[in-house]
Amino acid sequence: MESVDIALLRLSQKVGLHATNCTAALIANRRDDIIRESASFLKALEQLWAHETVDPADIWTELLRRLEVAELLHQLNQPPHRKKRSGKVPRPWRITTSKLP
């Protein structure tokens, strides 16, 4: 049977608890709790990253990459500046999702 890392287990539970509390606060429309639990969630995530020796800069770089790809897809879905004779704006690219890659 493999050894369980108690510190990792506790950190994982802490991350999950704050994520759940944040979601519950959102559903209950409790703004102050959303702010507090979001901050606690991010702090717990940073502790988890430190435990796993993940550089936070790598996480933020990945988030930035995803946002830039989403922005590019959004720009590709915008109509060109000219119209067809019928008055309709052609859309050469039709991106049908708003989800981040």
C-alpha positions in Angstrom: 0.0 0.0 0.0 1.4 3.4 -0.9 2.2 6.1 1.6 -0.3 9.0 1.9 1.1 12.5 2.1 -0.9 13.9 5.0 0.2 17.5 4.2 -1.0 17.1 0.6 -4.3 15.6 1.7 -4.9 18.4 4.1 -4.0 21.0 1.5 -6.3 19.3 -1.1 -9.2 19.3 1.4 -8.5 23.0 2.2 -8.6 23.9 -1.5 -11.8 22.0 -2.0 -13.5 23.4 1.1 -12.8 27.0 0.0 -13.9 26.3 -3.6 -17.1 24.8 -2.3 -17.7 27.7 0.1 -17.1 30.1 -2.7 -19.7 28.4 -4.9 -22.2 28.2 -2.1 -21.7 31.9 -1.4 -22.3 32.7 -5.1 -25.5 30.6 -5.1 -26.7 32.4 -1.9 -25.7 35.8 -3.4 -23.5 36.6 -0.4 -21.0 39.0 -1.9 -18.7 39.4 1.2 -18.5 35.6 1.5 -17.6 35.3 -2.2 -14.7 37.8 -1.7 -13.5 36.2 1.5 -13.7 32.6 0.2 -12.2 33.5 -3.2 -9.2 35.0 -1.4 -8.9 31.9 0.8 -9.1 29.6 -2.2 -6.3 31.5 -4.0 -4.2 31.4 -0.9 -4.8 27.7 -0.5 -3.9 27.1 -4.1 -0.6 29.0 -3.7 0.2 26.7 -0.7 -0.7 23.7 -2.9 1.6 24.9 -5.7 4.4 25.5 -3.1 4.0 22.0 -1.8 4.2 20.6 -5.3 7.1 23.0 -6.3 5.0 24.6 -9.0 6.1 28.1 -9.9 3.1 30.4 -9.7 4.5 32.3 -12.7 3.9 29.1 -14.8 0.2 29.2 -13.7 -0.2 32.8 -14.6 1.6 32.3 -17.9 -0.8 29.5 -18.8 -3.8 31.7 -17.8 -2.5 34.5 -20.0 -2.0 32.1 -22.9 -5.6 31.0 -22.6 -6.9 34.5 -22.5 -4.8 35.5 -25.5 -6.1 32.5 -27.5 -9.7 33.4 -26.5 -9.1 37.0 -27.6 -7.8 35.8 -30.9 -10.8 33.5 -31.5 -13.1 36.5 -30.6 -11.3 38.7 -33.1 -11.6 36.0 -35.8 -15.3 35.9 -35.2 -15.8 39.6 -35.8 -17.1 40.6 -39.2 -14.9 42.4 -41.6 -15.3 46.1 -42.2 -17.1 45.8 -45.5 -20.7 44.6 -46.3 -22.0 42.5 -49.1 -24.5 44.0 -51.6 -27.4 42.5 -49.7 -26.4 44.6 -46.6 -25.5 41.5 -44.6 -22.0 41.4 -43.1 -20.1 38.3 -44.2 -18.5 36.1 -41.5 -15.7 34.1 -42.9 -14.8 32.6 -39.6 -17.6 31.3 -37.3 -16.3 30.4 -33.9 -19.2 28.9 -32.0 -17.7 28.6 -28.5 -16.7 31.0 -25.8 -14.9 28.4 -23.8 -11.2 29.0 -23.1 -9.0 26.3 -24.7 
